[in-house]
Amino acid sequence: MSRLLIQADLTWLDGGFVPGVTVAVGVSGKVETVGPGSHSGSGAFRRMEGMALLPGFVDAHSHAFQRGLRGAVERFSAGAGSFWSWRDGMYALAASLDRETL
């Protein structure tokens, strides 16, 4: 794989869309440079007409606390439990966790 230069109609930079921005992606797949520029130089060029480039978004949420929840809130007498009693137990458990217990 060689270096790839990408240019869309608009690229999101510093809180707004900017035209004429070239993004250089290195052989490792990581973005090397972002900025004004032409597609001259080394690497393949991909023009993305009618498109906009946005940064990648990272999903950093976790369900790790649910390991502690497993089997803990389903302990109710027959017919007495519901989604809402489970939900209340889940939120109570989540609220009781701190950095150490998590």
ABEGO torsion letter per residue (X at the ends): XBBBBBBBABBBBGGBBBBGBBBBBBAAGBBABBEBEBABEBEBBBBBBGBBBBBBBBBABBAAAAAAABGAAABBBBGABBAAAAAAAAAAAAAABBAAAX
